[in-house]
Amino acid sequence: MTTKDSDMFTALGASSLLASLPPRQGFGDATLIRLAPGAIDLGGGNPATGLLPTELYRDASAAFFSGDDFPRALRYSPAPGLPALRAAIAEREGVEAERVLVTNGGAHGLALVALGTLDRGDVIVVDDPVYPLFLRVLDLVGASVVGVPVGADGLDVDALAARLRAGLRPKALFTVPTFHNPSGGTLSAQKADALVDLAEKYGFTIIADDPYREIAFPGTVVPRRARLRESPQVVSVGTFSKTLGPGLRLGWLVVPPALAEHYVRLRNRLDGQSSAVLQEIVTRILSDARFGPALRTAGEGYAEKAGALVEALRTEFGDDVDVDAPQGGFFAWARLRGDLDFAQLFEAAQDAGVTYQRGEWFSATGERPFRGHARLSFSEPEVHELREGVSRLAQAWRALRAR
Ligand SMILES: Cc1ncc(COP(=O)(O)O)c(C=O)c1O
């Protein structure tokens, strides 16, 4: 911050927290993304609206608003969430309802967990590549970040163990255990056990951020990983954003029993509670027998899109692309070979009418820059748009290589 900036913040009465928040950069920064009319957006994390259970919303809302209980939902409601919704989430998660706290979505849950876990200066280990918006959440508490690689079966637990043996003492560890954002891998049961062993031995909290678990493609079975649910060292963060839509703004935390009451106190000092109206509607959707089949249909739809994207990448780039076929989630993580200026490629691709997220924006600390990587989202565009988007990217790439 320049002296002029700091004078301005003082004059406006801003806190040092507000004044010190770094400018937006990279991922999620609308100023870097240029979406011209007709452009294809392979950058976002939206579900396809056509794969959301809109009919279930309509029926649940109609039943709720026409029922006698509706006016009660306009009153203040309990901070941990409506008991029926907590019970329904608890059943899906395989935990006791007392451990479930309803939030306003995943990002809100992450902010609560950052505030509830970390003090200024604490060390936190994160996935590398990492979900970058979690790094922005860390700006709230001023933690110091260490990256550990993630691969096809999740966090590299051996690399973490080696760092711990060498003296690293984190307060917490952040990982996306299922269909990782951005790289797609899923933590195996064996690695989850080893990770929980390390957390228990060295006394750190595992923050398991799991928004994509229910977006599994046909034939993919997500490992049960019981100890991630049972260990008092784990806090997990859930959201309905990928299954019921991010516009809903509802999610949940699963916290250890001893911390539940403390999280309620924290929540009571912030916004107090989530919308009871929306919680009533979601409770009805979860108990609708059509919800399970709707999730399976969504998984099939996303699998088809992922297949089309990966096939287009392989057709257009041949041996010049490395990409694993996703097993679930919303993204493919591709690495383009070649000695080119990938910042220039990003600009050229946008000129050609396609955008995506650059690999370097997912680097935990800048140490591993993910040069040539791109996170390509297949969830929202139609199959023909995915093909056209990849063809535009390839055009830009070929033109740059020919220079
Ligand atoms: C890994 C990860 N965590 C958290 C979130 C935030 O979810 P929400 O939209 O519910 O805030 C997302 C959304 O894309 C995500 O990909």
PDBQT file of the ligand as one rigid body, heavy atoms in Angstrom, charges set to zero:
ROOT
HETATM    1  C1  LIG A 501     -13.406 -26.118  -3.925  1.00  0.00    +0.000 C 
HETATM    2  C2  LIG A 501     -14.511 -25.153  -3.700  1.00  0.00    +0.000 A 
HETATM    3  N1  LIG A 501     -14.787 -24.756  -2.446  1.00  0.00    +0.000 NA
HETATM    4  C3  LIG A 501     -15.775 -23.893  -2.186  1.00  0.00    +0.000 A 
HETATM    5  C4  LIG A 501     -16.559 -23.369  -3.196  1.00  0.00    +0.000 A 
HETATM    6  C5  LIG A 501     -17.577 -22.333  -2.850  1.00  0.00    +0.000 C 
HETATM    7  O1  LIG A 501     -18.850 -22.809  -2.895  1.00  0.00    +0.000 OA
HETATM    8  P1  LIG A 501     -20.104 -21.842  -2.712  1.00  0.00    +0.000 P 
HETATM    9  O2  LIG A 501     -20.523 -21.411  -4.081  1.00  0.00    +0.000 OA
HETATM   10  O3  LIG A 501     -21.104 -22.698  -2.054  1.00  0.00    +0.000 OA
HETATM   11  O4  LIG A 501     -19.706 -20.693  -1.872  1.00  0.00    +0.000 OA
HETATM   12  C6  LIG A 501     -16.321 -23.767  -4.519  1.00  0.00    +0.000 A 
HETATM   13  C7  LIG A 501     -17.126 -23.208  -5.617  1.00  0.00    +0.000 C 
HETATM   14  O5  LIG A 501     -16.787 -23.252  -6.760  1.00  0.00    +0.000 OA
HETATM   15  C8  LIG A 501     -15.266 -24.678  -4.780  1.00  0.00    +0.000 A 
HETATM   16  O6  LIG A 501     -14.966 -25.072  -6.019  1.00  0.00    +0.000 OA
ENDROOT
TORSDOF 0
